[in-house]
Amino acid sequence: MPYESTISFTLDTICPWTYLAKKRLDVALARVRSANPAATFVVKYLPYQLYPEASKEGEDKYAWYMASKYGGSEERMKMYTTLMAAYGVGVGIDFKFGGTVANTLDAHRLVQHYQSQRGSACADALINSLYRQYFEEERHPSSPQTLLTAAQEAGIDEKEARAFIEDEYEGLQDVKMLVREQAGNGVDAVPYVVLEGRRRDFTLQGAKEVDEYVKTLEQVVKESG
């Protein structure tokens, strides 16, 4: 019997663990969709800010991570970069740790606007591009050029995308409201993934292994019968 489930995926585009989780979930979804063609999973992306006080201009990413996450310890930072690089290889991510960390509201604004206008496939393409540019190409996370590149890779007309990106207030309040809503729903870290089931919902916090995503997706399918 056909069944559709919404997966609410809360993320920030500067969070390496959400990039890892998204890649793993994509692999799991491909497996489960192949085995269960009657089940439809639609991913809805929701915004979270890992570093809400960051400026638009930003600051050195490596130095910020080392200072804010690892107490200024070069040794602990090296352990982190080695670990993330190894995790990334498993799902085709070439993690790099240079570049700029900055405010992500404009990136979220782009994703939410086109998710509402064009659906989850467009949002998915935008997010894939934003993640790749930031983590693998060391691009600014939400500069106009980064956002325009993401929009074009998602099939959005350049002129249309440029007009939206340059109007920095369009959709801004909506995104801020969604960020507040997530906090009100108890989200205090990402990735935060909720899989909607017919009988109950399943919440997975943190980046899980592919097999755990597969197991949970299969449970959703099983309980939909």
C-alpha positions as CSV (number, residue, x, y, z in Angstrom):
1,M,0.0,0.0,0.0
2,P,1.5,3.4,-0.9
3,Y,2.7,5.4,2.0
4,E,4.3,8.9,2.3
5,S,6.5,9.9,5.2
6,T,8.0,13.4,5.8
7,I,11.5,13.5,7.2
8,S,12.3,16.7,9.0
9,F,16.0,17.4,8.9
10,T,17.3,20.3,11.0
11,L,20.7,21.5,9.9
12,D,23.2,24.3,9.7
13,T,25.3,24.7,6.5
14,I,28.5,25.1,8.6
15,C,28.0,22.0,10.6
16,P,30.3,19.1,9.5
17,W,28.2,16.5,11.3
18,T,25.0,17.5,9.4
19,Y,26.9,17.2,6.1
20,L,28.0,13.8,7.2
21,A,24.5,12.8,8.3
22,K,22.9,14.1,5.1
23,K,25.3,12.0,3.0
24,R,24.6,8.9,5.1
25,L,20.9,9.5,5.0
26,D,21.0,9.9,1.2
27,V,22.6,6.4,1.0
28,A,20.1,4.9,3.3
29,L,17.2,6.5,1.4
30,A,18.4,5.1,-1.9
31,R,18.6,1.6,-0.4
32,V,15.1,1.7,1.2
33,R,13.4,3.3,-1.7
34,S,14.8,0.7,-4.0
35,A,13.5,-2.1,-1.8
36,N,10.2,-0.4,-1.0
37,P,8.9,1.3,-4.2
38,A,5.5,2.0,-2.7
39,A,7.0,4.0,0.2
40,T,7.7,7.7,-0.5
41,F,10.0,9.7,1.7
42,V,10.0,13.5,1.4
43,V,12.8,15.4,3.2
44,K,11.9,18.8,4.6
45,Y,14.9,20.9,5.7
46,L,14.7,23.2,8.7
47,P,17.2,25.8,9.8
48,Y,19.5,25.9,12.9
49,Q,22.4,28.3,13.7
50,L,25.5,26.8,15.1
51,Y,27.1,30.2,15.5
52,P,24.3,32.8,15.5
53,E,26.5,35.6,16.6
54,A,28.9,35.3,13.6
55,S,29.2,38.3,11.4
56,K,28.4,38.2,7.7
57,E,32.0,38.9,6.9
58,G,33.2,36.0,9.0
59,E,36.6,34.9,10.5
60,D,39.2,32.3,10.0
61,K,37.5,28.9,10.2
62,Y,40.4,26.8,11.5
63,A,41.2,29.3,14.3
64,W,37.6,29.6,15.3
65,Y,37.2,25.9,15.6
66,M,40.4,25.5,17.6
67,A,39.5,28.3,20.0
68,S,35.8,27.6,20.4
69,K,35.6,23.8,20.3
70,Y,39.1,22.6,21.4
71,G,40.3,25.2,24.0
72,G,43.0,26.4,21.7
73,S,44.7,23.0,21.6
74,E,46.4,22.3,18.3
75,E,46.7,18.6,19.2
76,R,42.9,18.3,19.8
77,M,42.2,20.2,16.6
78,K,44.4,17.8,14.7
79,M,42.6,14.8,16.2
80,Y,39.3,16.4,15.1
81,T,40.4,17.1,11.5
82,T,41.9,13.6,11.2
83,L,38.6,12.0,12.4
84,M,36.4,14.1,10.2
85,A,38.5,13.4,7.2
86,A,38.3,9.7,7.8
87,Y,34.5,9.8,8.3
88,G,34.2,11.9,5.1
89,V,36.0,9.5,2.9
90,G,33.3,6.8,3.7
91,V,30.6,8.9,2.0
92,G,32.6,10.8,-0.6
93,I,33.3,14.0,1.3
94,D,36.7,15.6,1.0
95,F,36.7,17.6,4.2
96,K,39.0,20.7,4.2
97,F,39.4,23.0,7.2
98,G,40.5,26.3,5.9
99,G,38.4,29.2,4.7
100,T,35.9,31.4,6.6
101,V,33.2,30.7,9.1
102,A,30.4,33.2,9.0
103,N,26.7,33.8,9.6
104,T,24.4,31.4,7.8
105,L,21.1,33.2,7.8
106,D,21.4,34.1,4.1
107,A,22.1,30.5,3.2
108,H,19.1,29.4,5.2
109,R,17.0,32.1,3.6
110,L,17.9,30.8,0.1
111,V,17.1,27.2,1.0
112,Q,13.8,28.0,2.7
113,H,12.6,30.3,-0.1
114,Y,13.2,27.8,-2.8
115,Q,12.0,24.8,-0.7
116,S,8.7,26.5,-0.4
117,Q,8.6,27.6,-4.1
118,R,10.1,24.5,-5.8
119,G,10.0,21.6,-3.3
120,S,12.4,19.3,-1.6
121,A,14.4,18.3,-4.7
122,C,15.5,21.9,-5.2
123,A,16.3,22.4,-1.6
124,D,18.3,19.2,-1.6
125,A,20.4,20.4,-4.6
126,L,21.0,23.8,-2.9
127,I,22.1,22.2,0.3
128,N,24.4,19.7,-1.5
129,S,26.1,22.6,-3.2
130,L,26.4,24.8,-0.1
131,Y,27.9,22.0,1.9
132,R,30.4,21.1,-0.9
133,Q,31.5,24.7,-1.4
134,Y,32.0,25.3,2.3
135,F,33.6,22.0,3.4
136,E,35.4,20.9,0.2
137,E,36.2,24.1,-1.6
138,E,36.8,26.4,1.4
139,R,34.3,29.0,0.1
140,H,32.5,31.5,2.3
141,P,29.3,29.8,3.6
142,S,26.8,32.5,2.5
143,S,28.5,35.1,0.4
144,P,26.4,36.3,-2.7
145,Q,28.7,34.3,-5.0
146,T,28.4,31.1,-3.0
147,L,24.6,31.4,-2.9
148,L,24.4,32.2,-6.6
149,T,26.6,29.2,-7.4
150,A,24.3,27.0,-5.3
151,A,21.2,28.4,-7.0
152,Q,22.5,27.8,-10.5
153,E,23.6,24.3,-9.7
154,A,20.0,23.7,-8.4
155,G,18.7,24.8,-11.8
156,I,17.5,28.3,-10.8
157,D,17.7,31.1,-13.3
158,E,20.7,33.3,-12.6
159,K,18.7,36.6,-12.9
160,E,15.9,35.3,-10.6
161,A,18.4,34.0,-8.0
162,R,20.5,37.1,-8.1
163,A,17.4,39.3,-7.4
164,F,16.5,37.2,-4.4
165,I,20.0,37.0,-3.0
166,E,20.5,40.8,-3.3
167,D,17.2,41.5,-1.4
168,E,18.6,40.6,2.0
169,Y,15.3,41.2,3.8
170,E,13.1,38.9,1.7
171,G,12.3,35.8,3.7
172,L,14.6,36.9,6.5
173,Q,12.0,37.1,9.2
174,D,10.5,33.8,8.2
175,V,13.9,32.1,8.6
176,K,14.5,33.7,12.0
177,M,11.0,32.5,13.1
178,L,11.8,28.9,12.0
179,V,15.1,29.0,13.9
180,R,13.3,30.1,17.0
181,E,10.6,27.4,16.5
182,Q,13.3,24.7,16.3
183,A,14.7,25.9,19.6
184,G,11.2,25.9,21.1
185,N,10.9,22.3,19.9
186,G,13.9,21.3,22.0
187,V,16.5,21.3,19.2
188,D,19.8,22.4,20.8
189,A,22.2,20.7,18.4
190,V,22.3,19.3,14.9
191,P,21.8,17.1,13.0
192,Y,18.3,16.5,14.4
193,V,16.2,14.2,12.2
194,V,12.6,13.3,12.8
195,L,11.0,10.5,10.6
196,E,7.3,10.7,10.5
197,G,5.6,7.3,11.0
198,R,2.0,6.3,10.8
199,R,1.9,5.1,14.4
200,R,4.8,7.1,15.9
201,D,7.7,9.4,15.0
202,F,11.3,8.5,15.2
203,T,13.9,11.0,16.3
204,L,17.6,10.6,15.6
205,Q,20.0,13.1,17.1
206,G,23.6,13.3,15.9
207,A,25.2,11.8,12.8
208,K,24.2,8.1,12.7
209,E,25.7,5.3,10.7
210,V,24.0,4.4,7.4
211,D,22.7,1.1,8.8
212,E,20.9,2.9,11.6
213,Y,19.2,5.2,9.1
214,V,18.2,2.2,7.1
215,K,16.9,0.4,10.1
216,T,14.8,3.3,11.1
217,L,13.4,3.9,7.6
218,E,12.5,0.2,7.4
219,Q,10.7,0.5,10.7
220,V,8.7,3.4,9.3
221,V,7.8,1.3,6.3
222,K,6.9,-1.7,8.4
223,E,4.6,0.2,10.7
224,S,2.8,1.9,7.8
225,G,1.2,-1.4,6.8
